[in-house]
Structures are given as C-alpha cells and as structure tokens.
Amino acid sequence: MNWFREIQLRIRALFRKRELDAEMDEEMRSHVAMRTQENIEAGMNPDEARYAALRQFGWVESIKETCRDQRGVRWLENLIQDLRFAARQLRKNPGFTAVAVLTLALGIGANTAVFSVIERVLIRPLPYRSPHQLVMIRGKASVSISPPNFLDYQAQNHVFEAMATFNAGSRTLTENAEPERIRTGLVTAGFFEILGIKPILGRTFLSGESEEGRNNVVVLSHSLWRRRFGANPDIIGQLVTLDKQAHFVIGVLPPDFAFSVPGVFRPAEMWAPAILPNDNAQRGNAYLRVIARLRPGVTMQRAQMELDVITQRLAQEYPQTLAGVRTRIVSLHDQMIGNSRTVLSIMLTAVALVLLIACANIANLQLARSSVRQKEMVVRAALGANRNRMVTQLLTESVFLALLGGMLGFGLAWWGTGLFSRLGPANMPVGTAAGINWIVLAFSTGISASAGILFGLAPTVQLSSLDLNSFLKERSGGPAVGVSGTRLRSLLMIAEVAVSVILLIEAGLLIRSFVQLQNVNPGFATKNLVTIPLELPHFSYPEPSEQATLYRQAIECVGRLPGVEAVGGIDDLPLTSDSDAEGFTIEGQPPFPVGQTPFAQVRKITAGYFRTMRIPIIRGRSVSEQDTDSALPVIVINQSLARRFFPEQDPVGRRMKFGSPTEQSRWMAIAGVVGDVRDLGLDTKANLEVYVPCEQNPSSYLNLVIRAKDKADGLAAEVREEIRRLDKNLPLLSVRSMEAVLVESLSERQFLVLLLGVFAGLALLLAAIGVYGVISYAVSRQTRQIGIRMALGAQFRDVLKLVLKKAIREALLGVVIGLAGALALTRIIKSQLYEVSRTDPITFCSVVLLLFVAALIASWLPARRAAKINPMVALRYE
C-alpha cells in the first residue's frame, strides 16, 4: 500500500533528518565505498561489508544512533498496525462499538462541557491588563463606600497604582430614533486605564471631567455605536442628546469589552463621568463601587493593612459617622466568581463520577468479549508474541475506542456549552462560557485517553496473562473459563452501584433542599402580582415633588383599570437586589459600642405597597397618602428589627434616625411594624429593614407592583398604555410577574438541581445496565450448571433465588460502600443545602430503596430467563 509506505518514509525522516552518508564528506564517502567493495570481494554480504567498513573508519556511534532511530520507527510502525487492527476489530463488532462509543461520548462530553465552563470562569484570567493586580474595595455592610472616604483612600494610600469608582445609571437617548433608556456606567477618571482598556476611537475620561459643568462627555460601547449610530467612523466630537442635554462623544470602546460584576454591575452601553461630592456630610452615604490596581510587588495583605490604618485614622477624625467602619480588599476575580466556584466544583465532581460509571460499563463489556478472544491471545502467545506486545495492542484498542467516544463527546460538549449559555442563571457567569479553546480540546483528548486506559486495564490484564497449558486444560474439562474475569466484572458492578449511590444522594439532598426552598414563605403573595419599573429622567422631573406627583398619578390611573385590585410602589423589588444598608440610632437607648453599629436595609415605598404585596401589618399602621414631605417623618420597621431592639416593648411611636447619635440627621417616628420579607433570597434570613415613604425620601426610580383580581397575564398592555398617557416620552421596560422574579431568584439552585438530577439519572441507568450485564453474563456461563440442577429436580423459584441472591448481595455491598463515600463527599454540597442535613435519613433511605429496586429489576430479567431454561438444551450447551 503506497500510503502506508509513505507514512513509513515520513516517520523515518522525522527520526533521521539526514542519511548516514550525508554526514560524511566526499573523501570519506569514497573511502567507505572502496573498503565496502573490498569486504564484499572477501566474501562478506553487503550489510556486513558496509558495517565493517564503517567500523574501521570510526562510524560505529552513528550506526548505533541509526539503530536507535530504527527502534523508534519500528515502535511507530507497530502503533499504526495496532490502530489498523483495532479499527478492524471495532468494525467487526458494530453493536459493541456503537454502545461503547455512545456511552463514552455522554461521559466525556459532559466532562468537557463542564470543564469548558470552569476554564472560562475559574481558570482563564480576566480579559484585562495584569488581572492579578485588580482588586475591589468593599465596605463592612455592603460592596460600597462613601465618596469622601474614597477620595481620602485615593489621596493617602501608597499601595495602589490607581483607584476609580463605578456605578450604574441610565440616560434617555433621543438621537436618530424614538427615545430609549440606555444603561449607563458612571465612572471616575482612570477606570479604563486601570483595566487596561483602550478605545478603538477617540479617548476616555480625563480627571477634570468629573466636575460639575465639565461632565457633558460620553464614551459609547461598541454595540451602541453600531446599533444607534451605524458604526459611523466620524462619531468622535459629535453631539448626542441625553436627558435633553447635549453631550460630546469622545470615544468608542472595543467590541470585546463588557465589564460586569454579578449582583453589582451589569454591562453598560454608554459610559459617563461620575461626579463625587467631597462633602463630609456624605461620609455615611456609601454607594460607590471601588476598583483599584495594586502596585507591582504589593500583596493584598499589605494593601489591607495600609487600608486599615487609613480607616482607623478617618474614624478618629470623624467618630460620629465612621466609628466601627471597616473596609476590606477582595480580588476582582473572586468578586466576579461569587458562589460559582462551589457550584462548578459540584458539577465537575458529578460528571467525573458519571464517567467512572461509564468506564466500568465499558470494562464489563470488554470482559464479556474477552472470553471470545481468549483463543486469539493464546495463538498469539504460541506464535511468539510476548506479553508486553499483547498489552500494548490491547491498550491501543481501548484508547482508540475511547478517542472515538471523545470525538463524539467533543461535539456534544460544543452543543452543551451553548446550552449552558442559554440556560445558565443570570447571576452566575455560566452564560459567558460559550466557546471551546485549545485548553478544553487538550482536556477532552487527555480525559479520553485516560478513560481508555482505565477501562482497558481489566480486560488487558486478564487476556495478556492467559497461559496455553491452562487454556487447553480448561477446554478439556478443567476449571470454568474466566473465573478471574467474573470476579472482575462483579467488582466493577459493585463500584458502579457505589458511585451511583453517591451521585443519587447528592442529587437527592439538593432536590430536597430545593423543595424546602420552594415551600418557604417569602413574606408576600406572588400570585396575580406583576411589576413594571419606572425610571424618571432628571430633565423631565428635576424636583422631588414632580416625581411624587407622577408616581401618584400612575398609581391612580393603573388602580382604575377594571382588572386591578391594588397598586403600590417600591424602589428595590424583593429578591432582586442587595441594596446598601445604613447604620441607625434608636432614641432613648444607649449608644451602640464602637464597631457594633447595626445596619438596616432601607426601602422607599408608596402608600398601598403593603396591601398590594399582602405583607401583614403586625402593629400600628402602614405608609399613607398623608405621609408627604410636609408631614411628620415616619418609618415602618419589619418584625426582625422590632423583635431585636424592642423585645418587650411596643415600638410604635418610638423614634429612630440614620447615622450615629451625634450626627445631624432627622428623627423619624415608627408608625408601624410589618412582617418580614426575605429580600435577599429565600435561603437567607430576613434582614433588618426600614421602610420610608417615597414622598418624604424622593427617588427617581420606582417599581410599580400591581395585583390583579383574577389573572395578571392581560394587564401588561393596559398598564403600559395608561403610563404612556401620562408621559409618552417615558421609557418603559418590560412587565414581569413576581412569580417569574421568584423563579429567577432560585435559578442558580434550579440549574444545579436540574444538572445533578440528570447526571444522577444517567448514573442510575448505567448502573442498572451494569447489573443486568453482569448477571446476564453469569447466567450464560452457568447455563450447563443450571441445566444439571433442573435435571436433578430444582424448581423455578430455586433457580430464581440462586441468581437473584448473587445480584442482591453484590448490589447491597455496592450500596454500603456508596453510603460511606457519600458521607465523605456530601461536604462539597453542604453550602448548597437549606434546612436539610447532609446525612438526611429520608434521602439516604430513598436512595437505598431506589438502588435496590433498580438492581432487582435489572437482575430479575436474566434470572427469569435462566429459570425457564430447558434442561436438555442446557446440557448440550457449550
């Protein structure tokens, strides 16, 4: 075959770049040729003659090197022959090949898909300059710090190369199309330089552009530049209208820049300079997100120490507002990952266990085939093949099979990463994991080869250790064929059951936890409840009174719709955001110790909010229409705050204020106590919360909550139309049901439960197939023995009991081993459990029962077939 000869020649060229003759000069080549001819005339064959000539002229080392190269060539030639033989073997057994390749593809594909997400989220560095130097500075009770504190940190530190702030905002763009509310990032100068991002057009912000009157400049994202401005290359210097004010476009960012911090900041389409008030009255107003770059050689520990020194210095200078304030430094990468590390580790453990079960199943299939190939191996040994050669050939077959499965699995992984991107929860960076690079490809290849070696070891050891004499004795009536193979198959079956138990218990605990979460009362009724966000442009509603009037009119108009039962409003919806907390002081109570100031989440609401959400009023009253800016300042507290600070008192009528006792902030009377709402998630306890009237604490952003009398599906269009009548230029976002908000808050857990449930179900199926295969093989090996028993009087139930006893014994052994492994491995998912112990007896008992039933069904079929064997047929069976 010409192509095979061509491969051989190329292999020789790879190991030997020059022929030996080419290493000699002209004179030496002539001398060697002359002496070779003389040796031939003396009676030597040509090879011996040339070798003697080369040895005489000192070329023995070159000959040895050539021999070494030839050994390498022979090894590769043997490998090619083994691969060709493996291909023929698989082609001769299409059923086995199809089952094995598909099984391996599922295991390898799942591992590759999950690893691609892990590589993107955990391993790959952030797409910024020297990402290991990027950090975020967090406050004690939130991710934010106040503007004056930031300016002091920026001026007094010696560990940061640069510092900048970023916050989310929005602008109404009226350029080239109808008005559109654009998500805007508000940053201080140096933000893009810290990240190492250079615009493709123009420039970014200068330090002076963060001052009032000079902040009429914007930088466009690449997507907005293409979508609204047609990728105009002359956009720099042009004016765009934002909030009815002219702004200059000074830059366009690259297409691959999409800065986001899960739960804190979503990708922006436009960037504008932030204005920071350097006013000591704002010391306690923490709302800035801070990013910084460490100086070269500075560790996070050293930076934290210096930041602590500055914080203590500021606390001594401003004890009224900064007493007990703490800041800490976290790497930007860790801030972006959040809880994803634990979730992805659980997923990787699950798919690795599935692959182990798949390997055990393929090993069982190969052990079953080994009885057919025993004669082949004995003949090879009789013809002179050594054990190493047979081991190499058998492992090559296994690895070749695994690589075929890996190729199909890689295709499944490519599809799976896209599925992760579409189905992954919004608060988890799985959605950014689409795409597979060379690292993932190398992982897929490596895990395929490793799987091939893993499931090929057992049949390789069995077949390569066959002895001709013992084989002939077995054929002539000696001991049963394949006793060691039967033991190996039983051990593999036990291992499959054990691994399945581990996966099923992990999935069961997470499912139980998820069910518990779904039964948690969020503190409000979600049925027939929808919400629509309203964001009022500052240019249209500059005064708080104008904002309050619009909100009041919107609530009245929507409330008059025939299908509406109640309407209210809140700035931050429950279960959607972690708003910044504020410290507070209670009148008549001693000051809190330094560093122990309590913090409460502050929510701005309208009258009717509690009635709309069906949040119970425990004491006092709710916020009413009379709680305007000219009325007495009032607040409503939640039950957790009342229980903690007024344990045996009625808090209604008591007064509180935000800040320290000496801070000049207004006192607010407690008007009522309401039930707790799990604002931060169903898996977290209710925080201390304070509700303030929206008209007394104006906000340009409000979420209308609307409760329908029957079904809320048809309200969306009517609600949007009513608000359009109030202000046709008001940008409106989509209407969502609160049931959808609740489901979205559980999306990360639901995603994990779904995946782990699928993997556990796959493991259970593979384990059942493994049990069925082992028992079927055992029955086929004992056909003659069963026939003899039946001929001697054994009944149907006796044979059934004989077969089932073995299956149940081995399955129970696998269950016991699996339970021990589960007790150790469930520590991984401990952080994902809610009100469910990791040794939950209900889950453990359910899994044991499920595995027992699956093993019983899988072994019942071959046992029933064995019990129906005709004794005469069985006695003639070989």
N, C-alpha and C positions, 0 to 999 in steps of 0.2 A: 504493500500500500504506500503510494507516493507521499501522502500527507503524513503518515506515521514516520517515514524515513526523514521527511523534512523536519519534524519535531525533534527527532534524534540528533540531527545535524545542528539544529539551533541550540539544543542542550549542550552538545559538545563545545560549540562556540562560546556558550555562556561560561563554562568552566575553564576553557582553554582559549585565550584570546589569540594566541599565535601557535602555529605548528612548531614542533621542536626544531625543524630545520631552519625556520625563520630566525631563530635565536643565534645561529652561527653565522660567522662571516663567510665570504666566498671561499677563502683558502681552507678554512676548517671543514666546510661542507665537502670540498673536493677531497681532502684527506680522508674523511669518514667514508665517502663513497668508494674510494680506491681500496681502503682496508676491508670494507664490507665485501667487495668483489673478490679479494684475495681469500677471505674466510669461506666464501661460497665455493671457490675452486678447491679449497682444502677439505670440502665435504660437509660443511655446516648448512643447515637450512637457512633461508633468507632472514628470518626473525633472529635466530641465534647469531648469525653472522653480523647483523647490524648491532645487536646488543653488545657483542664482544668488541666491535669497533668503537662504539660509544664509551664503553668502559675503559678502553685503552687510552682514550683521549680525555678522560675525566668528566664525562657527562652522565654519571650514574645518578646523581641527585636529580637531574632533570627527568631521568627515566622514572625515578620514584615518584616525583611530582605528577608525572603523566599517569602513573598507575593510580595515585590518589584521585586524580580528576576522573579517571575511568570508573573508579568505585562510586563516585558521586553520580556519574552518568548512569551507571547500572541501577543505582537506587531510584533515580527518577524514572528510568525506563520501567522498573518493577512497579512503581507507583502508577504509572499510566496503564500498565497491564492490569493492575488490581482494579483501577477505576473502570476500565472496559469490562472486566469480568463482573464487577458489582452492577454495572448497568444491565448486563445480560441477565443476571440473577433477578433483578427487580422487574425486568421486562417479562420474565417467565412467570412471575407471581403478581399479576396486576391487582388482585384483591388485597393481598397483604400490603403491597406498595401504596395503594390508594388510602387504606385505613391508616397506615403509619404516617404517611405524608400529611394527611388532613389533621390527625391528632397532634403531630408536632407543630404544624402551622398554627393551630389555635394557641398552643402554649408559647411558642416562640413569638408569634405575632402580638399576643397580649403583653409579653415581657418587653418587646421592642417598643410598642406604643407607649407603655407607662414610662419606660426609660427615656423616651424622647421628650416627654413632659418634664421628667426630673432633670434631664440635661438642660432643658431650656430655662427652667425655673430655679433650680438649686445649684447646678454646676456652672453653667455658662455665666461669665461675668456680665455685669450691666453694660449696656452699649454706650458707655461714657468714658472719658479720659481718666485713666488710673482709678477705676471704680473702687478699689480697696481703700482709697483715701476719703471717700464720700461718706458723710455722716449726717444724721438728723439730730436736732436738739429738742428734747421733749420737756414739757412741764411735768409737775407732780401728778396732777389730776387729769391731764389731757395731753394731746400732742402739741399744744400751742404754748407760746409765751407772749408777754405783752410787748408793745412797741418800744417803750423806754428801756425795758430790760434788754431787748435785742440790741439797741443802739449802744448800751453800756458794754454788753458782751463783745460787740464788734470792736469797740474802741480799746478795751482793756486786755484782750486776750493776746497771747504770744504763741499759741499752738495752731491757730487756723490760718491757712493761706488766704482764705476769703470766706465771707458769710453772706447769705442772702435769704430773703423770705419769699414765700409763695402762698397764695390764697386763691380760692375760686371765686369768680364773679360772673357777671353777664353784661352784655351790651346789646342794644337793639340796632341792627344794621338796616339801613333803608336805601342802600346803594344797589342800583341795577335791577331790583326786583321788589316784591312786596316785603314789608317789614319782617325781619327774622331775628329771634333772640339767639345770640351767639354766646356759647360757653367761653368765658374769658379767664385767662390766668393773670393774676395781678402779682407782679414780681418786682423786687428791687434790683438795682444795677448790680451786675456781676453774676446773676443767676445762670445765664447761659455759659458764661466763661467758666464757672465752677464745674459745670457738667462737661465742658469741652465741646460745646456745640457751636458751629459756625454757620451763619446763614448762607444760603445759596445766592441771595440777592441782598444788597444793602448791608445794614448793620443791626446791632441790638442796642439796648438802652445804655445811656450814659448816667453818671451819678447825679447830675443836676436835674435830670428829667423825672426825678421822684418828688419834685417840689410842686406845690400848687401853682397853676398857671403855665407850667412848662411840661405838663404831662399829657399833652394832646398829640401823642405819637403812639403808633401801634405796630406790632410785628405780626404778620399773618402766618398761619400754618400752611403747609404745602397743599393740603386738601381744600381749605377755604380759598386759597389763591386760585386753584384750578376750578373749583365749583362756582364761585360767585364772580370771579374776575377773568375767567377764561385763560388762565396762565399767562396774563399779559406781562411781557418782559420789561415793560416801561412803567410798572406799577410804583416803583420807588419814587417818592416825592409827591404822589398824587393824594388828593384829599378824598376821604370817605366820611360819610355821615353816621355817627354813632350817638345814640341818645340825643339827636337833633343838634349835635355839636360836631364841627369839622375836626378831623384828625388826620395827621400825615402818616402815610405808610412808609416806614423806614427800613423794613426788612422782610424777607420771606425765609422761613426755616426749611431745612432739608426734609425730604419725604419720609425718611425712616425715623424721625423724631416724634415720639408720642409719650411724653413724660406723664407718669401716673403713679400714685401711691394708693393701693387698695384701701378702701374705707376712709380715705383722707382727701384724695385729689384725683379727679378723672381727667383724661386727656382734653386739652383745650384747643379750640380752633383759632383763637386770637389771644395775643398777649399785650398787656398794657402795664405801664409803670405804676407801682403801688405808692401811695402817699402815707408816710408814717408820722403820726403826731408825736413830737417829743415833749410830752406834757406829763408831769408827774402824777396828774390825776388819773392817767391811764395805766398806772403801774399794776393795778389789779385786773385790768381788762386783757386777758390772754386770748388772742385769736390768731396770732401769726404762726405759720408753719415755717420752720427754720432749717435750712440746709447749709452745710459747711464743708470745706475741703481741708483736711489735715495737712500741716506742713510735712515735707519729706522727713522721715525718721521719727516723727511724733506718733506714739501709740495712743490708742483710745484711753488706756488707763491714765496716761499722763494728761491727756486733754480733759478727762473727767476731773482729775484732781485740781487743775487750774480753774475749771469752771466752778467747782465747789467753793474755791477760795473767793472768786468774784461774787458768787451768790451770797456767801456769808457777809462779805463787805457791803453789798447792797442791802441786805437785811438789817445790818446795823445802822445804815444811813436812812432807811425807810422802814422802820419797825412796824408802822401801822398797817402797811399793805403787804410787806414781804416777809413777815415773821413766819417761819416754818416753810417757806417756799423752797422747793428742791427742783433741780434740773438734772437730766441725765442724757448721755450720749448713746445713740444706737447707730449701727451701720445702716446705710441706706438700703443695702441688700436685705438685711434682716427685717427692716421695716416693711419692705415691699413683699417679702415672703409671708410674713404673718404666721398663720396656723397651717400654711400649706405644707411645710416640711413634715409634720406628723401625718397629715392625710396621704401624702405621696409615699411616705415610708410604709404605711399600712397597705396601700395599693401594690407597691413593689413586692412586699412580703407575700401578699395573696397570689399574685401571678407567678412568683417563683415556686410556691407550693403547687400550683396547678401544673407547672412544667415538670416538677418532680413526679407527680402522679402520671403525667403523660409518658415520661421516660420509663417509669415502672411498667406501664401497659405495653409499650413497645418492646421492652426487655422480655416480658412474658410471651409476646407474640414470637419473638425470635427464639426463645427457649422451646416453644412448641415446634418451630421449624427445625430446630437443631436435631431432633430425632430423625428427621428425614435426611439430614445432611451428614449424619454420622458416618455412613458408608463412604461418602466423598472424602471426608477428612482422613479416614483410615487408609484409603487408597493413596492419598497424597503422602501420608507418612510412610507407607510401604514403598513408594517410589523414591523416597529420599528427602522429602521436604522436612526441614527442621521446624521446631516449634515456633521460633521467632518469625519465620517466614509466614506460617499459618496465622499467627496472632496479628501480624501486620495486615495480611489480606482481609481477615475478618473485621478488624477495626476500621479498615478503609471502607468496607461495605457499610458499616454503621454510620461513619461520618458522612459518607456520600449520601446516604438516606436522610440524615439529619440536615445536610445542606440543601437538599431538595425541599424538605419541610421548611427550612429557613427562608428559602427564596419565596415560597408561597406566603409564609408568615410575614415577610417584609412587606409584601403587597397588602396584606391585611392590616399591618401596622400603619402603612401610609393612609389607608382609609380610616383607621382607628383614631389617628391624631386629628384628622379633620372632624371626626365625630366628637372627640374631646373638646375641640374648639367651639363646636356648636352647642353642645350640651353642658359644658363646664359652667359652674356657677359664676356669677358676675363678680363676687367678692373674692374669687380665687384666681390666680394668674394662670389657670389652665388654658384659658382662651387665647393666650399668646403663644401657645406651644405648637401651632401648626407648622409643619415642615420637618424634614429629616435631613440631617447633615452627615458628614463622613464619620463623625464620632458615633452616631447612632448606628450607621451601617457597620462599623467595626464591632460595635457591641453585639449586633444581630449575628454577624458572622462568628464571633467568638462564642456566643452562647449556643449557636447551632453546633459548632464543632464540639464544644464541651458536652452538650446533650448527647451527641453521637457516641462519644467515648463513654459517657455514663451508662447509657442503656445498652451499649455494646460489650461492656466488661463481662457481665454474667454469661451470655452465650459464648463469648470468646474463650473464657476460662474453661467452660465445660467442653467445647469442641476441640480446643487445642490440647487438652490433657487426655484425650482418648488413647487407649492402648490397643494394638492389633490383637494381642492374645486374649485380653479380657473381652473384647468385642466379639471374637469368634466363640468364646465360651458362652457369652450371653445368647448368641444366636443358636447355640446348640442345647439350650435348656438351662443355662446358668441363671444368675440373679436377674431380676427385672431390669429392663433397659431404662436408663435415665433416672435412677433414684436420686442422684445429686441434683439433677435438673428439677425434679419435682419439689425437692426441698427449697431450691432457689425460687421457684415460682410461688411457693407458699409464703416465703419471706417477703417477696415483692408484694404479694397481695396484702399481707399484714401491714406493710409500710404504706400502701395506698390507702387502706382504711384509716390508719393513724393520721396521715396527713389530711385526709378528708374530714376527720373529726375536728382537727384544729381549725380548718377553714370554716366549717359549718358553725362551730362555736363562736368564732369571731363574728361571722355574719349574723348569727342569731342574737348575740349581745347587742350589736349595732341596730338590728331591726327592733329588738325590744326597747332599746333606748329611744329610737325614733318614734315608736308608737307612744311611749311615755310623753315625749315632747309634744306630739300632736294632741294629746289629751290635756296639756297644760292650758289653763285659762290665761289668756294674755292680758286680762283686765278690761277688755272691751268686747263688744259683739261685732264680728266681721260680716255676718250675713246681711245682704242687701245694702252694703255700705260701699260707696265709691268716693274717690278723691280726685281733685284736679288742682295742680299748682298754679298760683297766680304770682307773677313777679312784675312789680310796678316800676317802669322806667323812671329814673330820678328826674328827667327833664319834663315829664308829664305830671308827676306827682312829687314835687320837691318838698312840700310841707306835710308833717305828720297828720294834720287834720284832713288834708286831701286824701291821704292814704286810708285813713279810718273811714272817711265818707264812702270811698269806692268799695271797701270791704263790706260796709253796712248795706249799701245798695245791692251788691252782688248777693249777699245772704238773703235779703228781702225778695229779690227777683227770682232766685232759684227756689226759695221756700214757697213761692206761689204756684209752682208747677204742680199739676194735678197728681203726679205720682210720687211727690216728695213728702216725707214725714217730718224730717228735721234737717237743719243745716247749721254747721259751725265751722270754725277755722283754727288752725294751729300752725306755728312756724315750722317745726320739725315733726314729721309724722312718726308715730311709734314704729319701732322695728326697722327704721330706715337710716338713722344716723346717730352718731355718738357726739352729741353737742357738747360744747365746752362747759365745764362746771365752774361754779363761783362759790367762794367762801362766804359764810354768813355769820351774823351775830344775833343772839336772842336777848331781847330786853329783859332785865331782871335776873338773868343768870350770870354766874361768874364767868370771866373771860376764859376761853379755852387755852390750855398750855401751848407754849411755843412749839410749832411743828405738828399740832394736833387739831388745827382748824378744820371743821367739817366742810365738805363741798356738796353742793346740790345742783342737779341739772335744772336749768331754767327754761321753761316753756312759755311762749306767748300765745294766748288763746283769745277767742271771741266768746261772747255770750252764746249759749246754746251748744257749745262744744261737748260738754259732759253728757248732755241729754242726747245728742246725736250719736256719740260713741257708746252710750249706755254705760258710762263709768259711774258707779254708785256714789252718792253723796253720803258720807258717814256722819258728819256733823256740820252744823252751820248751813251756809248757802254756797251757790256757785257764783261765777262771774256773771254780772248782769249788764244790761244796756246802760244803766246809770253809772257804771264804773268808767267814767270818762276822765280826760286829763284834768278837768277842773274839780273832780271829786276826790275824796279821801283815798290815798293809795292803799290798795288792798292786794292780798295774795291768797291763793288756795294751796295748801300743802297736801302731800299724799300721806297715806296711813303709816308708811315706814318712818317718815320723819316725825310724825306725831307720836308714834309708839316709842321712838328712841329718845326724844327730847322732852316729851310731855307724858311720861308713862302713867301717871296717876292724876293728871290734870286735864281740864278742857282747854285746848289751845285756842279756841275761837275767842277773838278779842285781844290776844297777846300780839306783841309787835316784834318784827324781825327787820333786819336790813342786811344788804350785801356789803362785805368788807369787814374790817376789824372794828372794835368798839370805838376807837378814836377817829376812824375815817368819816369824812363829811359826806355821808350818803343818807338818803331819806329813809325814815322808818315806814314800814308797811304793816297794816293790821291784817291778821289772819282772819279771813272771812269764813273759811270752811275747810273741811278735811274730806278728801275723796279717796276712793280705793286705789290700790297700787296697780300700775301698768308696767309690764315688762318691756320697757322701751328699747333696751339694748339687745334683746333676743330672748326667746323662750327658755334658753338654757342658762340664763343669768338671773340672779335675784333682782327684785325691784330696787332701783337706786333711790336715794333721797331726791325728791322732786318738788319744785316750786312752780306753780302756775301763776302768771301775772296777766292782767288784762291787756290786750293788744293796744287799746286806745291810750292807756297810760304808759305803755312802753312800745312805741311805734316800730313797725317792721315793714320793709318794702317787699317782703316775701311771705306768702301765706299759702297754706294748703287748705282748700275748701274740702270739708267732709260732708257728704250728702247721704242720708239714709232714705231709701225708697220704701214705699208702703208694701210693695209686693216684690217684683224683680227689678234689679237695677240695670239690667242689660240695655234697656231702651232709653236710659236717661242721658247718655253721653252727648248725643247730638243736640238735645234740647238745652242742656246746661251750657254747652259751648255757644249756642245761639243767643241765650239770654245774656251771657257775658259780652258777646260781640255787640249787642245792642247798647250796652253801657259804654264801651270803648272799642271801636272797630280796629284800632291800631294796636290793641293789647295782644302781644304774642301769647298763644295758648299752647300748652303741652298736652300730652295725651291723658285721657281719663283712665284711671286704674281702679280696680276693685280692691278693697282691703284684704279680701281673701287671697288675691294674687300677691299682695305685699307680704302677707303671712307666709305664703308658699315660698316666695323669693328669699325670705329670711332663713328658711330651712333648706335652701337649695344646695349648700355645700354638704350638709349631712345627708340629704336625699341622694345626691350624686354618689357619695361614698357608699351608702347603703345599697344603692342600685348596682354599682360595680361589684362590690364584695358579694352581694347576693348572686349575681350572675356567675362569678368565679366559683363560689361555693356550690352552686347548682351543677356547674361543669365538673367540679371535683367529685361530687356525689355520683354523677353519671359515669365518669371514668372509673371510679372505684367499683361501682356495680358491674361494669363491663369486665373489670379485672377479676372480680369474684366469679362471674359467670365463666370467664375463660379458664381460670384455674380449675374449677370444679368440672367443667366440660372435658378438659384435658385429662384430669384424674379419672373420670368415668371411662373415657376412651382407652386409657391404659389398663383399666381394671375390668374390661369387658369380659374377658375369659374367666377371671376370678368370680365376677358376679354371676356368670352363667353356671359355674360349678355350684355356687351357693344355692341358686334357684333350683338346680337339678337335684340337690340334696334336700330340698324342702323349704328353702327360705321363701317367705311371703313378700307381697308388695310392700307392706309397711316396714319389713325388716331391711329391705334394700334401701328404701327411702330414708330410714333412720340412719343407716350406715353412711350414706352420702351426706345427709344434712348435718350429722354430728361433726364431721370434719370441717365443714364450711362454717358452722356456728362457732366452733371452738377457735378457729383462726380469726374469724371476724371479731369475736369478743376480745381476743388478745390484741388485735389492732386498735379496738376501741379503748382499752385500758392504756395502751401506750399513747394514743392520741389525747386522752384526757390529761395525762401527765404533761405532755407537750403544750397543751392549751393553757394549763395553769401557768406555765412559764411565759408563753408568747402573748397572752392577753394583756400583759402590762403595756404592750405597744399601743393598744386602743383605749387605755384607761382614761385618757384625756377626752375621748370622744363619747364617753358613756354619760348618761344622765339618769340619776336615780335608779341605776341598775348596777349591782355588784359584778365585778369581773369573775366572780365564782357563783353567779346566779344559778341556783339549783334548777329552776324551771327550764332555763336554756340548756343546761348540761343534760338533764333528763330527756328533754325533747330531742336533742341531737342523738343521744344514745339510742332512743327508740326508733328514730328515723333511720339510722345506720343499720340497726338490727333488722328492720322491715325490708330495707333495700337489699341487704345481704341475703335475707331469707328468700326474697323473690328471685334474686339472681341465681341462687343455688337450687331453688325448687325446680326450675325448668330442666336442668341436666339431671337432677335426682329423679324426677318423674320419668324422664326418658330412659334412665338406667333401670328403673323398676319395671319397665314394660319390655325389657329385652327378652327375646325368645331364647330359652336355654340352648336349643340345638344350634341356632345361629351363633350364639356366643361361644360355644365350644369349638366351632370351626373358625373363630375369629383370630386373626393374627395382627 
